[in-house]
Amino acid sequence: MEVIPAIDLLDGACVRLRQGDYGQVTRFSDDPVAMARTWQQLGAQRLHLVDLDGARHGESSNDATIKAIASTVEIPVQLGGGVRSVERAKDLLTCGLDRVILGTVALEVPPLVHQLAQTYPGRIAVGIDARNGFVATRGWLRQSPMEATSLAATLEGSGVAVIISTDIASDGTMGGPNLAALQAMARASAIPVIASGGVTSLPDLKALQSLRPPLAGVIIGRALYEGSITLPAALQIVAGRQPDSPTASRNP
């Protein structure tokens, strides 16, 4: 199971939202590029970027930062937020990103997902963000009547590389992941699932590892930035090793 640090971009800064609420923003760094380098140095094998401006408005003000991160680090970088056209996906994939994550269009324009997944094999992910089991779109500002597991099932055979499953009620709350929802998502299709939202502690990681079918990865944000989990310790846990010590190789 990959442990993937998250870098959420808003107005050029690295932030975290609580439950997707743009009115509850915590600013962690004014230099997201330096933060990306730090996560790589601490052992990350992949980074997860979220363009919050793109998700909310459909247009990004963070492209310079996104491209700088992609060109600075040597590990794969994936990005979601406001990717709603072939042109936008192509631009991001040709600037050095490994994957783009489609969210809103997976519900609103399903043929676009299939088209991109066939054009860019292995490089298209779908983010399914759920509130009370139902899909939320447009930067979590709109609620859909479709169940998250139903949307996952429709993606079967599409060529989508991975599903990123976010439980909005858990995201940024430090209250633990929604294990039942993640289990349901993992069983909804044969597409690998990456968990996102709520991971607070090393026991949370062990609980995620126990799910069957197994998860492909877990995205961690606030817990890394606030220090309740260190990246080196998280990597040791998922590798089946006991962390050296709670304070070894601490996060920035």
Secondary structure, DSSP 4 states (H G I P E B T S, - for coil): -EEEEEEEEETTEEEEEETTEEEEEEEEES-HHHHHHHHHHTT-S-EEEEEHHHHHHSS-S-HHHHHHHHHH-SS-EEEESS--SHHHHHHHHTTT-SEEEE-HHHHH-HHHHHHHHHHSTT-EEEEEEEETTEEEETTTTEEEEEEHHHHHHHTTTS---EEEEEETTTTTTTS---HHHHHHHHHH-SS-EEEES---SHHHHHHHHT-SSPPSEEEE-HHHHHTSS-HHHHHHHHTT---S-TTTT---
